[in-house]
C-alpha cells in the first residue's frame, strides 16, 4: 500500500472517530445536573441559603433541560401558569425548565413584558392594596431589607410592558414549598437556587411571555380586575340584651320613635290621700268637722280644746251619698 493510501485511510479513521463526539444538532448539549447538587446549602453575598431535600420537590418542578418546541430566540422566557413551569429558551426546540408558583385566584395575568431591571437580595415594599388585605404588613411600608425571610428571595427580575411597571416580578422565595401552586399576588416565584441560576442566564431586555391561564399564547396584556374599594363602615346600632338572652336594638327616642316611653309609676288610689280621690259622681259633702274660722281679733275667753276627730280611713270602693259603705 502506497504512502498516499495509508494517509487517506488514516484520515478516514480519525474522521470517523471524531464524528462520534460531534452532536447531531447545532444546539448546545444538554447538561444535566443531579438534583442533589442543585439545591445544596450555599452562602450568597454573605446570606445563608438553606438546602432543600430534592425528595420534597416533585420531579416535574425540579430544574432540568427539556425539549420545548418554540420559534423564540435563545434568551426568551416563556411562563406557563397552567403547568406551573418557566422555560428559558437555550436553542432550537430546547429549554431549561424551572418549577414556579403563580398568581392565586383573582391575581392571574398574561401578556408580554421585558426584563428592564434586576436586583440581588432586593428590598421588598408591599403595595398599599396588600397592606389593606394584611394590616400586619404595615411595618414594612417603607421596605423590608433583603434577607432570608424577604418574600422576594435571593434575586428579582423586574418586568415592564410598554414602559409601564405593573408590579410584576420573577423572584425567589423562602417558601419553596409553594412551588407548583397558585400562591402569589401575580408575581412568578422560584426556588432561591433556581432563580439565581436563571438570573445568571437571562440577558437584560429579554422578552418574557406569560401564557394565559389555559396555556395559550396571549393576544395582548390581560391584567386582573382591580380590587373593590372598601366601603366606609356604617354606624353601629346599639343593642340591649333581653331577659331571655335575645338582643333587641336599643330604643331611639325622638319624634319618629315608635318605642314605648317608660313613664314613672303612679301610686295606687289606696296609697293616695283621701282628698285626692275624686268620686265618679258628685256627692254631698261628707260630714266632717267644720274648718275652724279665723280667730277673732278680740280676745275671747279660753275655750275647751275641740275634740279631734280622726280622719276616716280611705274607702276602697266608690262612696255612696258621700259615705263609705260598710260591710
C-alpha positions in Angstrom: 0.0 0.0 0.0 1.4 3.4 -1.0 2.0 6.1 1.5 -0.8 8.2 0.0 -3.2 5.3 0.5 -2.0 5.0 4.1 -2.6 8.7 4.8 -6.0 8.6 3.3 -7.0 5.5 5.4 -5.7 7.2 8.5 -7.7 10.4 7.8 -10.9 8.4 7.3 -10.3 6.6 10.6 -9.7 9.8 12.5 -12.7 11.5 11.0 -14.9 8.6 11.9 -13.6 8.7 15.5 -14.2 12.5 15.8 -17.7 12.2 14.3 -18.8 10.4 17.4 -18.0 13.5 19.6 -20.0 15.9 17.4 -23.6 16.4 18.4 -26.3 15.7 15.8 -27.7 19.3 16.2 -26.2 22.7 16.4 -27.8 23.4 19.8 -25.8 23.3 23.0 -25.6 19.8 24.5 -28.0 19.2 27.5 -26.1 19.5 30.7 -28.0 17.5 33.4 -27.1 18.5 36.9 -28.0 15.9 39.6 -30.9 17.2 41.8 -28.7 16.6 44.8 -26.3 19.2 43.6 -28.9 21.8 42.5 -30.4 22.5 45.9 -27.4 22.3 48.3 -26.9 24.8 51.1 -24.9 27.8 50.0 -23.8 31.2 51.1 -24.6 34.1 48.7 -23.5 37.7 49.4 -23.0 36.7 53.0 -26.5 35.3 53.4 -27.1 31.6 54.0 -29.5 29.8 51.7 -30.6 26.5 53.3 -30.5 23.2 51.4 -33.7 21.7 50.1 -34.3 18.0 50.1 -34.9 17.1 46.4 -37.2 14.3 47.6 -39.6 17.0 48.8 -39.6 18.8 45.4 -41.8 17.0 42.8 -39.7 15.9 39.9 -41.7 17.9 37.4 -40.8 21.1 39.3 -37.0 20.4 39.5 -34.7 22.4 37.2 -34.0 20.3 34.1 -33.2 20.6 30.4 -36.2 19.6 28.2 -37.3 19.5 24.6 -39.6 22.6 24.0 -40.9 23.4 20.5 -40.6 27.2 20.1 -39.7 29.7 17.4 -38.5 32.2 20.0 -34.8 33.2 20.1 -32.5 32.0 22.8 -32.7 34.1 25.9 -36.5 34.4 25.8 -38.5 33.4 28.9 -41.9 31.7 28.5 -44.1 31.1 31.5 -47.0 28.6 31.5 -49.3 29.2 34.5 -51.3 26.1 33.7 -48.4 23.7 34.3 -46.5 26.0 36.7 -43.4 26.0 34.6 -40.9 28.7 33.4 -38.9 27.9 30.2 -35.7 29.7 29.4 -35.0 29.1 25.7 -31.5 27.9 25.0 -31.7 26.9 21.4 -33.8 25.4 18.7 -36.6 23.5 20.5 -34.5 23.3 23.7 -35.1 25.0 27.0 -34.2 24.8 30.7 -37.4 24.3 32.7 -38.0 25.5 36.2 -40.9 24.9 38.6 -42.7 28.1 39.7 -45.6 29.4 41.7 -48.0 31.8 40.0 -50.8 34.1 40.9 -53.6 33.0 43.2 -57.3 33.2 42.1 -58.0 36.8 41.1 -54.3 37.7 40.5 -53.5 36.0 37.2 -52.3 37.9 34.3 -51.0 37.2 30.8 -49.1 39.1 28.1 -45.6 40.1 27.1 -43.1 42.1 29.1 -39.4 42.9 29.1 -36.7 42.4 31.8 -35.8 46.1 32.5 -34.2 45.8 35.9 -32.7 43.2 38.3 -31.6 43.1 41.9 -29.7 40.7 44.2 -31.4 40.2 47.6 -33.8 43.0 46.8 -35.8 45.2 49.2 -39.5 44.3 49.3 -42.1 47.0 49.7 -45.7 45.7 50.0 -48.2 47.8 47.9 -51.0 49.6 49.7 -53.6 47.1 48.4 -51.7 44.3 50.1 -51.3 46.2 53.3 -55.1 46.8 53.3 -55.6 43.0 52.9 -52.9 42.2 55.5 -52.6 45.1 58.0 -49.7 43.2 59.8 -47.5 44.1 56.8 -47.7 47.8 57.6 -44.4 47.5 59.5 -42.7 47.1 56.1 -44.5 50.0 54.4 -41.1 51.7 53.9 -39.4 48.4 52.7 -38.1 45.2 54.1 -34.4 44.7 53.6 -33.2 41.8 51.6 -32.5 38.6 53.6 -33.5 35.0 54.1 -37.1 35.9 55.1 -37.7 38.6 52.5 -40.6 37.5 50.2 -38.6 38.4 47.0 -35.9 35.9 47.9 -32.3 35.9 46.6 -33.0 37.6 43.2 -35.6 39.6 41.4 -36.1 40.4 37.7 -38.4 43.4 37.2 -40.9 43.3 34.3 -42.4 46.2 32.4 -44.9 46.3 29.5 -44.8 49.2 27.1 -42.6 51.1 29.6 -45.2 50.6 32.4 -44.3 48.8 35.6 -47.4 46.9 36.8 -45.5 45.5 39.8 -44.8 42.0 38.4 -41.5 40.3 39.2 -39.8 37.0 38.7 -38.2 36.4 42.1 -37.1 33.8 44.6 -38.9 32.8 47.7 -38.1 31.4 51.1 -41.4 29.5 50.8 -40.1 26.9 48.4 -42.9 24.5 49.2 -45.3 26.9 47.4 -43.8 25.9 44.1 -46.3 24.3 41.8 -49.2 26.2 43.3 -51.4 29.3 42.7 -50.0 31.2 45.7 -48.7 34.7 44.8 -50.2 38.1 44.1 -49.3 37.8 40.4 -45.5 37.6 40.6 -43.6 34.5 39.5 -42.0 32.6 42.4 -39.0 30.4 42.1 -36.8 28.3 44.4 -33.9 30.6 45.5 -31.3 28.3 44.0 -33.2 28.2 40.7 -33.7 32.0 40.5 -30.0 32.5 40.9 -29.4 30.1 38.0 -31.9 32.0 35.8 -30.6 35.4 36.9 -27.2 34.4 35.7 -28.5 33.3 32.3 -31.2 35.8 31.3 -30.0 38.9 29.5 -31.1 42.5 30.1 -34.0 43.4 27.9 -35.1 39.8 27.4 -38.6 39.1 26.3 -41.0 37.4 28.8 -44.2 35.8 27.5 -46.8 34.8 30.1 -49.3 32.4 28.6 -53.0 32.5 29.5 -54.4 30.5 32.4 -55.3 27.8 29.9 -51.7 27.7 28.5 -52.5 29.6 25.2 -50.4 32.4 23.6 -51.7 35.7 24.8 -53.3 38.1 22.4 -52.4 41.2 24.4 -51.9 42.3 28.0 -54.6 41.0 30.3 -54.5 42.2 33.9 -56.6 41.1 36.9 -59.6 43.3 37.8 -58.9 46.0 40.4 -59.8 45.1 43.9 -63.1 46.6 45.0 -62.9 49.7 47.2 -63.7 49.2 50.8 -66.9 50.8 51.9 -67.0 53.2 54.8 -68.2 51.3 57.9 -71.8 52.0 58.8 -72.6 53.4 62.3 -73.0 50.6 64.8 -76.6 50.0 66.1 -76.7 49.9 69.9 -78.4 46.8 71.3 -79.8 45.8 74.6 -80.0 42.3 75.9 -83.5 41.0 76.8 -84.2 38.8 79.7 -84.3 35.7 77.6 -80.9 36.4 76.2 -82.0 37.8 72.8 -80.7 41.1 71.6 -83.0 43.9 70.7 -82.0 47.2 69.2 -82.0 50.0 71.8 -85.0 52.3 71.7 -84.5 55.5 69.9 -86.3 58.5 71.4 -87.5 61.4 69.3 -90.4 62.4 67.1 -90.2 59.4 64.9 -89.7 56.9 67.6 -92.1 54.0 67.9 -90.7 52.6 71.0 -92.9 52.9 74.1 -91.9 55.5 76.5 -91.3 54.3 80.1 -93.4 56.5 82.3 -92.8 56.8 86.1 -95.1 54.6 88.1 -98.1 56.3 89.8 -99.3 55.5 93.3 -102.4 53.4 93.6 -105.6 55.0 94.9 -105.2 53.2 98.2 -101.9 55.0 98.9 -103.2 58.5 97.9 -104.6 60.9 100.4 -108.4 60.9 100.6 -108.7 64.4 99.4 -107.1 63.5 96.0 -109.7 60.7 95.3 -112.5 62.1 93.2 -115.7 60.1 93.2 -117.2 59.1 89.9 -120.4 61.2 90.6 -120.9 64.4 92.6 -121.8 63.6 96.1 -122.9 65.5 99.2 -120.0 66.5 101.3 -119.3 64.0 103.9 -120.0 65.2 107.5 -116.8 66.3 108.9 -115.6 68.7 111.5 -116.1 72.2 110.1 -113.0 74.0 109.3 -112.1 76.4 112.1 -113.0 80.0 111.4 -110.2 82.6 111.5 -109.5 83.5 115.1 -111.3 86.8 116.0 -109.1 89.8 116.7 -110.8 90.5 120.1 -109.7 88.3 122.9 -112.1 85.6 123.9 -112.4 83.5 127.0 -110.4 80.3 126.7 -112.4 77.5 125.3 -112.1 73.9 125.9 -110.0 72.2 123.3 -112.0 70.8 120.5 -112.2 67.1 120.2 -110.1 65.9 117.3 -111.9 63.6 115.1 -109.6 61.1 113.5 -109.6 61.0 109.7 -111.6 58.3 108.2 -109.6 55.6 106.5 -109.6 55.7 102.7 -112.5 53.9 101.2 -111.6 51.0 98.9 -114.9 51.4 96.9 -116.9 54.2 95.5 -118.7 56.4 98.1 -122.5 56.2 98.5 -124.1 59.6 99.4 -120.7 60.7 100.4 -120.3 57.8 102.8 -118.2 54.7 102.5 -120.5 51.6 102.6 -119.9 49.3 105.5 -119.7 45.6 105.1 
